[in-house]
Amino acid sequence: MKKLRFRLAISRAQLLQYYQGRTGLLSVTTEQGLRLQVALHHFRSFVSHNGLHGRYEIELSSDNKLQRITRLS
């Protein structure tokens, strides 16, 4: 299993665009230098009134399927 870490800073206004159907994927660059695209609905439980902020860890299976996302800070 691969574990990759990244930071997010997405404002409330930017998230509203997603909920209005304008954006479906979040593109992040991990601390390891890899670029990932993850569906924003996977982050729903981490959204606050101010948007989506923090440092996260994503776990991928050996065939690069998302297993879990954890908020680290």
Distance bins in CASP14 RR format, pairs under 12 A and 6 or more apart:
PFRMAT RR
TARGET T0000
AUTHOR 0000-0000-0000
RMODE 2
METHOD distances of the structure
MODEL  1
1 57 0 0 0 0 0 1 0 0 0 0 0
1 58 0 0 0 0 0 1 0 0 0 0 0
1 59 1 0 1 0 0 0 0 0 0 0 0
1 60 1 0 0 1 0 0 0 0 0 0 0
1 61 1 0 0 1 0 0 0 0 0 0 0
1 62 1 0 0 1 0 0 0 0 0 0 0
1 63 0 0 0 0 0 1 0 0 0 0 0
1 64 0 0 0 0 0 1 0 0 0 0 0
1 65 0 0 0 0 0 1 0 0 0 0 0
1 66 0 0 0 0 0 1 0 0 0 0 0
1 67 1 0 0 1 0 0 0 0 0 0 0
1 68 0 0 0 0 1 0 0 0 0 0 0
2 30 0 0 0 0 1 0 0 0 0 0 0
2 32 0 0 0 0 1 0 0 0 0 0 0
2 34 0 0 0 0 1 0 0 0 0 0 0
2 36 0 0 0 0 0 1 0 0 0 0 0
2 57 0 0 0 0 0 1 0 0 0 0 0
2 58 0 0 0 0 1 0 0 0 0 0 0
2 59 1 0 0 1 0 0 0 0 0 0 0
2 60 1 0 1 0 0 0 0 0 0 0 0
2 61 0 0 0 0 1 0 0 0 0 0 0
2 62 1 0 0 1 0 0 0 0 0 0 0
2 63 0 0 0 0 0 1 0 0 0 0 0
2 64 1 0 0 1 0 0 0 0 0 0 0
2 65 0 0 0 0 0 1 0 0 0 0 0
2 66 0 0 0 0 0 1 0 0 0 0 0
2 67 0 0 0 0 1 0 0 0 0 0 0
2 68 0 0 0 0 0 1 0 0 0 0 0
3 30 0 0 0 0 1 0 0 0 0 0 0
3 31 0 0 0 0 0 1 0 0 0 0 0
3 32 0 0 0 0 1 0 0 0 0 0 0
3 34 0 0 0 0 0 1 0 0 0 0 0
3 56 0 0 0 0 0 1 0 0 0 0 0
3 57 1 0 1 0 0 0 0 0 0 0 0
3 58 1 0 0 1 0 0 0 0 0 0 0
3 59 1 0 1 0 0 0 0 0 0 0 0
3 60 1 0 0 1 0 0 0 0 0 0 0
3 61 0 0 0 0 0 1 0 0 0 0 0
3 66 0 0 0 0 0 1 0 0 0 0 0
3 67 0 0 0 0 1 0 0 0 0 0 0
3 68 0 0 0 0 1 0 0 0 0 0 0
3 69 0 0 0 0 0 1 0 0 0 0 0
3 70 0 0 0 0 1 0 0 0 0 0 0
3 72 0 0 0 0 0 1 0 0 0 0 0
4 28 0 0 0 0 1 0 0 0 0 0 0
4 29 0 0 0 0 1 0 0 0 0 0 0
4 30 1 0 1 0 0 0 0 0 0 0 0
4 31 1 0 0 1 0 0 0 0 0 0 0
4 32 1 0 1 0 0 0 0 0 0 0 0
4 33 0 0 0 0 1 0 0 0 0 0 0
4 34 1 0 0 1 0 0 0 0 0 0 0
4 35 0 0 0 0 0 1 0 0 0 0 0
4 36 1 0 0 1 0 0 0 0 0 0 0
4 38 0 0 0 0 0 1 0 0 0 0 0
4 55 0 0 0 0 0 1 0 0 0 0 0
4 56 0 0 0 0 1 0 0 0 0 0 0
4 57 1 0 0 1 0 0 0 0 0 0 0
4 58 1 0 1 0 0 0 0 0 0 0 0
4 59 0 0 0 0 1 0 0 0 0 0 0
4 60 1 0 0 1 0 0 0 0 0 0 0
4 64 0 0 0 0 0 1 0 0 0 0 0
4 66 0 0 0 0 0 1 0 0 0 0 0
4 67 0 0 0 0 0 1 0 0 0 0 0
4 68 0 0 0 0 0 1 0 0 0 0 0
4 69 0 0 0 0 0 1 0 0 0 0 0
4 70 0 0 0 0 0 1 0 0 0 0 0
4 72 0 0 0 0 0 1 0 0 0 0 0
5 28 0 0 0 0 1 0 0 0 0 0 0
5 29 0 0 0 0 0 1 0 0 0 0 0
5 30 1 0 0 1 0 0 0 0 0 0 0
5 31 1 0 1 0 0 0 0 0 0 0 0
5 32 1 0 0 1 0 0 0 0 0 0 0
5 33 0 0 0 0 0 1 0 0 0 0 0
5 34 0 0 0 0 0 1 0 0 0 0 0
5 36 0 0 0 0 0 1 0 0 0 0 0
5 54 0 0 0 0 0 1 0 0 0 0 0
5 55 1 0 0 1 0 0 0 0 0 0 0
5 56 1 0 0 1 0 0 0 0 0 0 0
5 57 1 0 1 0 0 0 0 0 0 0 0
5 58 1 0 0 1 0 0 0 0 0 0 0
5 59 0 0 0 0 0 1 0 0 0 0 0
5 69 0 0 0 0 0 1 0 0 0 0 0
5 70 0 0 0 0 1 0 0 0 0 0 0
5 71 0 0 0 0 0 1 0 0 0 0 0
5 72 1 0 0 1 0 0 0 0 0 0 0
5 73 0 0 0 0 0 1 0 0 0 0 0
6 26 0 0 0 0 1 0 0 0 0 0 0
6 27 0 0 0 0 0 1 0 0 0 0 0
6 28 1 0 1 0 0 0 0 0 0 0 0
6 29 1 0 0 1 0 0 0 0 0 0 0
6 30 1 0 1 0 0 0 0 0 0 0 0
6 31 1 0 0 1 0 0 0 0 0 0 0
6 32 0 0 0 0 1 0 0 0 0 0 0
6 33 0 0 0 0 1 0 0 0 0 0 0
6 34 0 0 0 0 1 0 0 0 0 0 0
6 35 0 0 0 0 1 0 0 0 0 0 0
6 36 1 0 0 1 0 0 0 0 0 0 0
6 37 0 0 0 0 0 1 0 0 0 0 0
6 38 0 0 0 0 1 0 0 0 0 0 0
6 43 0 0 0 0 0 1 0 0 0 0 0
6 52 0 0 0 0 0 1 0 0 0 0 0
6 54 0 0 0 0 1 0 0 0 0 0 0
6 55 1 0 0 1 0 0 0 0 0 0 0
6 56 1 0 1 0 0 0 0 0 0 0 0
6 57 0 0 0 0 1 0 0 0 0 0 0
6 58 1 0 0 1 0 0 0 0 0 0 0
6 69 0 0 0 0 0 1 0 0 0 0 0
6 70 0 0 0 0 0 1 0 0 0 0 0
6 71 0 0 0 0 0 1 0 0 0 0 0
6 72 0 0 0 0 1 0 0 0 0 0 0
7 28 0 0 0 0 1 0 0 0 0 0 0
7 29 0 0 0 0 1 0 0 0 0 0 0
7 30 0 0 0 0 1 0 0 0 0 0 0
7 31 0 0 0 0 1 0 0 0 0 0 0
7 52 0 0 0 0 0 1 0 0 0 0 0
7 53 0 0 0 0 1 0 0 0 0 0 0
7 54 1 0 1 0 0 0 0 0 0 0 0
7 55 1 0 1 0 0 0 0 0 0 0 0
7 56 1 0 0 1 0 0 0 0 0 0 0
7 57 0 0 0 0 0 1 0 0 0 0 0
7 71 0 0 0 0 0 1 0 0 0 0 0
7 72 0 0 0 0 1 0 0 0 0 0 0
7 73 0 0 0 0 1 0 0 0 0 0 0
8 14 0 0 0 0 0 1 0 0 0 0 0
8 15 0 0 0 0 0 1 0 0 0 0 0
8 26 1 0 0 1 0 0 0 0 0 0 0
8 27 0 0 0 0 0 1 0 0 0 0 0
8 28 1 0 0 1 0 0 0 0 0 0 0
8 29 0 0 0 0 0 1 0 0 0 0 0
8 30 0 0 0 0 0 1 0 0 0 0 0
8 36 0 0 0 0 0 1 0 0 0 0 0
8 38 0 0 0 0 0 1 0 0 0 0 0
8 40 0 0 0 0 0 1 0 0 0 0 0
8 42 0 0 0 0 0 1 0 0 0 0 0
8 43 1 0 0 1 0 0 0 0 0 0 0
8 46 0 0 0 0 1 0 0 0 0 0 0
8 47 0 0 0 0 0 1 0 0 0 0 0
8 48 0 0 0 0 0 1 0 0 0 0 0
8 50 0 0 0 0 0 1 0 0 0 0 0
8 51 0 0 0 0 1 0 0 0 0 0 0
8 52 1 0 1 0 0 0 0 0 0 0 0
8 53 1 0 0 1 0 0 0 0 0 0 0
8 54 1 0 1 0 0 0 0 0 0 0 0
8 55 1 0 0 1 0 0 0 0 0 0 0
8 56 1 0 0 1 0 0 0 0 0 0 0
8 57 0 0 0 0 0 1 0 0 0 0 0
8 58 0 0 0 0 0 1 0 0 0 0 0
8 69 0 0 0 0 0 1 0 0 0 0 0
8 71 0 0 0 0 1 0 0 0 0 0 0
8 72 0 0 0 0 0 1 0 0 0 0 0
8 73 0 0 0 0 0 1 0 0 0 0 0
9 15 0 0 0 0 0 1 0 0 0 0 0
9 26 0 0 0 0 0 1 0 0 0 0 0
9 28 0 0 0 0 0 1 0 0 0 0 0
9 50 0 0 0 0 0 1 0 0 0 0 0
9 51 0 0 0 0 1 0 0 0 0 0 0
9 52 1 0 0 1 0 0 0 0 0 0 0
9 53 1 0 1 0 0 0 0 0 0 0 0
9 54 1 0 0 1 0 0 0 0 0 0 0
9 55 0 0 0 0 0 1 0 0 0 0 0
9 56 0 0 0 0 0 1 0 0 0 0 0
10 16 0 0 0 0 0 1 0 0 0 0 0
10 17 0 0 0 0 1 0 0 0 0 0 0
10 18 0 0 0 0 1 0 0 0 0 0 0
10 19 0 0 0 0 0 1 0 0 0 0 0
10 23 0 0 0 0 1 0 0 0 0 0 0
10 26 1 0 0 1 0 0 0 0 0 0 0
10 27 0 0 0 0 0 1 0 0 0 0 0
10 28 0 0 0 0 0 1 0 0 0 0 0
10 40 0 0 0 0 1 0 0 0 0 0 0
10 43 0 0 0 0 1 0 0 0 0 0 0
10 46 0 0 0 0 0 1 0 0 0 0 0
10 47 0 0 0 0 1 0 0 0 0 0 0
10 48 0 0 0 0 0 1 0 0 0 0 0
10 50 0 0 0 0 1 0 0 0 0 0 0
10 51 1 0 1 0 0 0 0 0 0 0 0
10 52 1 0 1 0 0 0 0 0 0 0 0
10 53 1 0 0 1 0 0 0 0 0 0 0
10 54 0 0 0 0 1 0 0 0 0 0 0
10 56 0 0 0 0 0 1 0 0 0 0 0
11 17 0 0 0 0 1 0 0 0 0 0 0
11 18 0 0 0 0 0 1 0 0 0 0 0
11 47 0 0 0 0 0 1 0 0 0 0 0
11 48 0 0 0 0 0 1 0 0 0 0 0
11 49 0 0 0 0 0 1 0 0 0 0 0
11 50 1 0 0 1 0 0 0 0 0 0 0
11 51 1 0 0 1 0 0 0 0 0 0 0
11 52 0 0 0 0 1 0 0 0 0 0 0
11 53 0 0 0 0 1 0 0 0 0 0 0
12 18 0 0 0 0 0 1 0 0 0 0 0
12 19 0 0 0 0 0 1 0 0 0 0 0
12 47 0 0 0 0 1 0 0 0 0 0 0
12 48 0 0 0 0 1 0 0 0 0 0 0
12 49 1 0 0 1 0 0 0 0 0 0 0
12 50 1 0 0 1 0 0 0 0 0 0 0
12 51 1 0 1 0 0 0 0 0 0 0 0
12 52 0 0 0 0 1 0 0 0 0 0 0
12 53 0 0 0 0 0 1 0 0 0 0 0
13 19 0 0 0 0 0 1 0 0 0 0 0
13 20 0 0 0 0 0 1 0 0 0 0 0
13 22 0 0 0 0 0 1 0 0 0 0 0
13 23 0 0 0 0 0 1 0 0 0 0 0
13 50 0 0 0 0 0 1 0 0 0 0 0
13 51 0 0 0 0 1 0 0 0 0 0 0
13 52 0 0 0 0 0 1 0 0 0 0 0
14 20 0 0 0 0 0 1 0 0 0 0 0
14 22 0 0 0 0 1 0 0 0 0 0 0
14 23 0 0 0 0 1 0 0 0 0 0 0
14 24 0 0 0 0 0 1 0 0 0 0 0
14 26 0 0 0 0 1 0 0 0 0 0 0
14 40 0 0 0 0 0 1 0 0 0 0 0
14 47 0 0 0 0 0 1 0 0 0 0 0
14 50 0 0 0 0 0 1 0 0 0 0 0
14 51 1 0 0 1 0 0 0 0 0 0 0
14 52 0 0 0 0 1 0 0 0 0 0 0
14 53 0 0 0 0 0 1 0 0 0 0 0
15 21 0 0 0 0 0 1 0 0 0 0 0
15 22 0 0 0 0 0 1 0 0 0 0 0
15 23 0 0 0 0 1 0 0 0 0 0 0
15 24 0 0 0 0 0 1 0 0 0 0 0
15 26 0 0 0 0 0 1 0 0 0 0 0
15 40 1 0 0 1 0 0 0 0 0 0 0
15 41 0 0 0 0 0 1 0 0 0 0 0
15 43 0 0 0 0 1 0 0 0 0 0 0
15 44 0 0 0 0 0 1 0 0 0 0 0
15 46 0 0 0 0 0 1 0 0 0 0 0
15 47 1 0 0 1 0 0 0 0 0 0 0
15 48 0 0 0 0 1 0 0 0 0 0 0
15 49 0 0 0 0 0 1 0 0 0 0 0
15 50 0 0 0 0 1 0 0 0 0 0 0
15 51 1 0 1 0 0 0 0 0 0 0 0
15 52 1 0 0 1 0 0 0 0 0 0 0
15 53 0 0 0 0 0 1 0 0 0 0 0
16 22 0 0 0 0 1 0 0 0 0 0 0
16 23 0 0 0 0 1 0 0 0 0 0 0
16 40 0 0 0 0 0 1 0 0 0 0 0
16 47 0 0 0 0 0 1 0 0 0 0 0
16 51 0 0 0 0 1 0 0 0 0 0 0
16 52 0 0 0 0 0 1 0 0 0 0 0
17 23 1 0 1 0 0 0 0 0 0 0 0
17 24 0 0 0 0 1 0 0 0 0 0 0
17 26 0 0 0 0 0 1 0 0 0 0 0
17 40 0 0 0 0 0 1 0 0 0 0 0
17 51 0 0 0 0 0 1 0 0 0 0 0
18 24 1 0 0 1 0 0 0 0 0 0 0
18 25 0 0 0 0 1 0 0 0 0 0 0
18 26 0 0 0 0 1 0 0 0 0 0 0
18 39 0 0 0 0 1 0 0 0 0 0 0
18 40 1 0 1 0 0 0 0 0 0 0 0
18 41 0 0 0 0 1 0 0 0 0 0 0
18 42 0 0 0 0 0 1 0 0 0 0 0
18 43 0 0 0 0 1 0 0 0 0 0 0
18 44 0 0 0 0 0 1 0 0 0 0 0
18 47 0 0 0 0 1 0 0 0 0 0 0
18 51 0 0 0 0 0 1 0 0 0 0 0
18 52 0 0 0 0 1 0 0 0 0 0 0
19 40 0 0 0 0 1 0 0 0 0 0 0
19 41 0 0 0 0 0 1 0 0 0 0 0
19 44 0 0 0 0 0 1 0 0 0 0 0
19 47 0 0 0 0 1 0 0 0 0 0 0
19 51 0 0 0 0 0 1 0 0 0 0 0
19 52 0 0 0 0 0 1 0 0 0 0 0
21 40 0 0 0 0 1 0 0 0 0 0 0
21 41 0 0 0 0 0 1 0 0 0 0 0
22 40 0 0 0 0 0 1 0 0 0 0 0
23 37 0 0 0 0 0 1 0 0 0 0 0
23 38 0 0 0 0 0 1 0 0 0 0 0
23 39 0 0 0 0 0 1 0 0 0 0 0
23 40 1 0 0 1 0 0 0 0 0 0 0
23 41 0 0 0 0 0 1 0 0 0 0 0
24 37 0 0 0 0 1 0 0 0 0 0 0
24 38 0 0 0 0 1 0 0 0 0 0 0
24 39 1 0 0 1 0 0 0 0 0 0 0
24 40 1 0 1 0 0 0 0 0 0 0 0
24 41 0 0 0 0 1 0 0 0 0 0 0
24 42 0 0 0 0 0 1 0 0 0 0 0
24 43 0 0 0 0 0 1 0 0 0 0 0
25 35 0 0 0 0 0 1 0 0 0 0 0
25 36 0 0 0 0 1 0 0 0 0 0 0
25 37 1 0 1 0 0 0 0 0 0 0 0
25 38 1 0 0 1 0 0 0 0 0 0 0
25 39 1 0 1 0 0 0 0 0 0 0 0
25 40 1 0 0 1 0 0 0 0 0 0 0
25 41 0 0 0 0 0 1 0 0 0 0 0
25 42 0 0 0 0 0 1 0 0 0 0 0
25 43 0 0 0 0 0 1 0 0 0 0 0
26 35 0 0 0 0 0 1 0 0 0 0 0
26 36 0 0 0 0 1 0 0 0 0 0 0
26 37 1 0 0 1 0 0 0 0 0 0 0
26 38 1 0 1 0 0 0 0 0 0 0 0
26 39 1 0 0 1 0 0 0 0 0 0 0
26 40 1 0 1 0 0 0 0 0 0 0 0
26 41 0 0 0 0 1 0 0 0 0 0 0
26 42 0 0 0 0 1 0 0 0 0 0 0
26 43 1 0 0 1 0 0 0 0 0 0 0
26 44 0 0 0 0 0 1 0 0 0 0 0
26 46 0 0 0 0 0 1 0 0 0 0 0
26 47 0 0 0 0 0 1 0 0 0 0 0
26 52 0 0 0 0 1 0 0 0 0 0 0
26 56 0 0 0 0 0 1 0 0 0 0 0
26 58 0 0 0 0 0 1 0 0 0 0 0
26 66 0 0 0 0 0 1 0 0 0 0 0
26 69 0 0 0 0 0 1 0 0 0 0 0
27 34 0 0 0 0 0 1 0 0 0 0 0
27 35 1 0 0 1 0 0 0 0 0 0 0
27 36 1 0 0 1 0 0 0 0 0 0 0
27 37 1 0 1 0 0 0 0 0 0 0 0
27 38 0 0 0 0 1 0 0 0 0 0 0
27 39 0 0 0 0 0 1 0 0 0 0 0
27 40 0 0 0 0 0 1 0 0 0 0 0
28 34 0 0 0 0 1 0 0 0 0 0 0
28 35 1 0 0 1 0 0 0 0 0 0 0
28 36 1 0 1 0 0 0 0 0 0 0 0
28 37 0 0 0 0 1 0 0 0 0 0 0
28 38 1 0 0 1 0 0 0 0 0 0 0
28 39 0 0 0 0 0 1 0 0 0 0 0
28 40 0 0 0 0 0 1 0 0 0 0 0
28 42 0 0 0 0 0 1 0 0 0 0 0
28 43 0 0 0 0 0 1 0 0 0 0 0
28 52 0 0 0 0 0 1 0 0 0 0 0
28 54 0 0 0 0 0 1 0 0 0 0 0
28 55 0 0 0 0 0 1 0 0 0 0 0
28 56 0 0 0 0 1 0 0 0 0 0 0
28 57 0 0 0 0 0 1 0 0 0 0 0
28 58 0 0 0 0 1 0 0 0 0 0 0
28 69 0 0 0 0 0 1 0 0 0 0 0
29 35 1 0 1 0 0 0 0 0 0 0 0
29 36 1 0 0 1 0 0 0 0 0 0 0
29 37 0 0 0 0 0 1 0 0 0 0 0
29 38 0 0 0 0 0 1 0 0 0 0 0
30 36 1 0 0 1 0 0 0 0 0 0 0
30 37 0 0 0 0 0 1 0 0 0 0 0
30 38 0 0 0 0 0 1 0 0 0 0 0
30 55 0 0 0 0 0 1 0 0 0 0 0
30 56 0 0 0 0 1 0 0 0 0 0 0
30 57 0 0 0 0 1 0 0 0 0 0 0
30 58 1 0 0 1 0 0 0 0 0 0 0
30 60 0 0 0 0 0 1 0 0 0 0 0
31 55 0 0 0 0 1 0 0 0 0 0 0
31 56 0 0 0 0 0 1 0 0 0 0 0
31 57 0 0 0 0 1 0 0 0 0 0 0
31 58 0 0 0 0 0 1 0 0 0 0 0
31 72 0 0 0 0 0 1 0 0 0 0 0
32 57 0 0 0 0 0 1 0 0 0 0 0
32 58 0 0 0 0 0 1 0 0 0 0 0
32 60 0 0 0 0 0 1 0 0 0 0 0
34 58 0 0 0 0 0 1 0 0 0 0 0
34 60 0 0 0 0 0 1 0 0 0 0 0
34 64 0 0 0 0 0 1 0 0 0 0 0
36 42 0 0 0 0 0 1 0 0 0 0 0
36 56 0 0 0 0 0 1 0 0 0 0 0
36 57 0 0 0 0 0 1 0 0 0 0 0
36 58 1 0 0 1 0 0 0 0 0 0 0
36 59 0 0 0 0 0 1 0 0 0 0 0
36 60 0 0 0 0 1 0 0 0 0 0 0
36 64 0 0 0 0 1 0 0 0 0 0 0
36 66 0 0 0 0 1 0 0 0 0 0 0
36 69 0 0 0 0 0 1 0 0 0 0 0
37 58 0 0 0 0 0 1 0 0 0 0 0
37 64 0 0 0 0 0 1 0 0 0 0 0
37 66 0 0 0 0 0 1 0 0 0 0 0
38 44 0 0 0 0 0 1 0 0 0 0 0
38 46 0 0 0 0 0 1 0 0 0 0 0
38 52 0 0 0 0 0 1 0 0 0 0 0
38 56 0 0 0 0 1 0 0 0 0 0 0
38 58 1 0 0 1 0 0 0 0 0 0 0
38 59 0 0 0 0 0 1 0 0 0 0 0
38 60 0 0 0 0 0 1 0 0 0 0 0
38 64 0 0 0 0 0 1 0 0 0 0 0
38 65 0 0 0 0 0 1 0 0 0 0 0
38 66 1 0 0 1 0 0 0 0 0 0 0
38 68 0 0 0 0 0 1 0 0 0 0 0
38 69 1 0 0 1 0 0 0 0 0 0 0
39 58 0 0 0 0 0 1 0 0 0 0 0
39 66 0 0 0 0 1 0 0 0 0 0 0
39 69 0 0 0 0 0 1 0 0 0 0 0
40 46 0 0 0 0 0 1 0 0 0 0 0
40 47 0 0 0 0 1 0 0 0 0 0 0
40 51 0 0 0 0 0 1 0 0 0 0 0
40 52 0 0 0 0 1 0 0 0 0 0 0
40 69 0 0 0 0 0 1 0 0 0 0 0
41 47 0 0 0 0 0 1 0 0 0 0 0
41 52 0 0 0 0 0 1 0 0 0 0 0
41 66 0 0 0 0 0 1 0 0 0 0 0
41 69 0 0 0 0 0 1 0 0 0 0 0
42 52 0 0 0 0 0 1 0 0 0 0 0
42 56 0 0 0 0 1 0 0 0 0 0 0
42 58 0 0 0 0 1 0 0 0 0 0 0
42 59 0 0 0 0 0 1 0 0 0 0 0
42 65 0 0 0 0 0 1 0 0 0 0 0
42 66 1 0 0 1 0 0 0 0 0 0 0
42 67 0 0 0 0 0 1 0 0 0 0 0
42 68 0 0 0 0 1 0 0 0 0 0 0
42 69 1 0 1 0 0 0 0 0 0 0 0
42 70 0 0 0 0 0 1 0 0 0 0 0
42 71 0 0 0 0 0 1 0 0 0 0 0
43 51 0 0 0 0 1 0 0 0 0 0 0
43 52 1 0 1 0 0 0 0 0 0 0 0
43 53 0 0 0 0 0 1 0 0 0 0 0
43 54 0 0 0 0 0 1 0 0 0 0 0
43 56 0 0 0 0 1 0 0 0 0 0 0
43 58 0 0 0 0 0 1 0 0 0 0 0
43 66 0 0 0 0 0 1 0 0 0 0 0
43 69 1 0 0 1 0 0 0 0 0 0 0
43 70 0 0 0 0 0 1 0 0 0 0 0
43 71 0 0 0 0 1 0 0 0 0 0 0
44 51 0 0 0 0 0 1 0 0 0 0 0
44 52 0 0 0 0 1 0 0 0 0 0 0
44 69 0 0 0 0 0 1 0 0 0 0 0
45 52 0 0 0 0 0 1 0 0 0 0 0
45 56 0 0 0 0 0 1 0 0 0 0 0
45 68 0 0 0 0 0 1 0 0 0 0 0
45 69 0 0 0 0 1 0 0 0 0 0 0
45 70 0 0 0 0 0 1 0 0 0 0 0
45 71 0 0 0 0 1 0 0 0 0 0 0
46 52 1 0 1 0 0 0 0 0 0 0 0
46 53 0 0 0 0 1 0 0 0 0 0 0
46 54 0 0 0 0 1 0 0 0 0 0 0
46 55 0 0 0 0 0 1 0 0 0 0 0
46 56 1 0 0 1 0 0 0 0 0 0 0
46 57 0 0 0 0 0 1 0 0 0 0 0
46 58 0 0 0 0 0 1 0 0 0 0 0
46 69 1 0 0 1 0 0 0 0 0 0 0
46 70 0 0 0 0 1 0 0 0 0 0 0
46 71 1 0 1 0 0 0 0 0 0 0 0
46 72 0 0 0 0 0 1 0 0 0 0 0
46 73 0 0 0 0 0 1 0 0 0 0 0
47 53 0 0 0 0 1 0 0 0 0 0 0
47 54 0 0 0 0 0 1 0 0 0 0 0
47 71 0 0 0 0 0 1 0 0 0 0 0
48 54 0 0 0 0 0 1 0 0 0 0 0
48 71 0 0 0 0 0 1 0 0 0 0 0
52 69 0 0 0 0 0 1 0 0 0 0 0
52 71 0 0 0 0 1 0 0 0 0 0 0
53 71 0 0 0 0 1 0 0 0 0 0 0
53 73 0 0 0 0 1 0 0 0 0 0 0
54 69 0 0 0 0 0 1 0 0 0 0 0
54 70 0 0 0 0 0 1 0 0 0 0 0
54 71 1 0 0 1 0 0 0 0 0 0 0
54 72 1 0 0 1 0 0 0 0 0 0 0
54 73 1 0 1 0 0 0 0 0 0 0 0
55 69 0 0 0 0 0 1 0 0 0 0 0
55 70 0 0 0 0 1 0 0 0 0 0 0
55 71 1 0 0 1 0 0 0 0 0 0 0
55 72 1 0 1 0 0 0 0 0 0 0 0
55 73 1 0 1 0 0 0 0 0 0 0 0
56 66 0 0 0 0 0 1 0 0 0 0 0
56 68 0 0 0 0 0 1 0 0 0 0 0
56 69 1 0 1 0 0 0 0 0 0 0 0
56 70 1 0 0 1 0 0 0 0 0 0 0
56 71 1 0 1 0 0 0 0 0 0 0 0
56 72 1 0 0 1 0 0 0 0 0 0 0
56 73 0 0 0 0 1 0 0 0 0 0 0
57 66 0 0 0 0 0 1 0 0 0 0 0
57 67 0 0 0 0 0 1 0 0 0 0 0
57 68 0 0 0 0 1 0 0 0 0 0 0
57 69 1 0 0 1 0 0 0 0 0 0 0
57 70 1 0 1 0 0 0 0 0 0 0 0
57 71 0 0 0 0 1 0 0 0 0 0 0
57 72 1 0 1 0 0 0 0 0 0 0 0
57 73 0 0 0 0 0 1 0 0 0 0 0
58 64 0 0 0 0 0 1 0 0 0 0 0
58 65 0 0 0 0 0 1 0 0 0 0 0
58 66 1 0 0 1 0 0 0 0 0 0 0
58 67 0 0 0 0 1 0 0 0 0 0 0
58 68 1 0 0 1 0 0 0 0 0 0 0
58 69 1 0 1 0 0 0 0 0 0 0 0
58 70 1 0 0 1 0 0 0 0 0 0 0
58 71 0 0 0 0 0 1 0 0 0 0 0
58 72 0 0 0 0 0 1 0 0 0 0 0
59 65 0 0 0 0 1 0 0 0 0 0 0
59 66 1 0 0 1 0 0 0 0 0 0 0
59 67 1 0 1 0 0 0 0 0 0 0 0
59 68 1 0 1 0 0 0 0 0 0 0 0
59 69 1 0 0 1 0 0 0 0 0 0 0
59 70 1 0 0 1 0 0 0 0 0 0 0
60 66 1 0 0 1 0 0 0 0 0 0 0
60 67 1 0 0 1 0 0 0 0 0 0 0
60 68 0 0 0 0 1 0 0 0 0 0 0
60 69 0 0 0 0 0 1 0 0 0 0 0
61 67 1 0 1 0 0 0 0 0 0 0 0
61 68 0 0 0 0 0 1 0 0 0 0 0
END
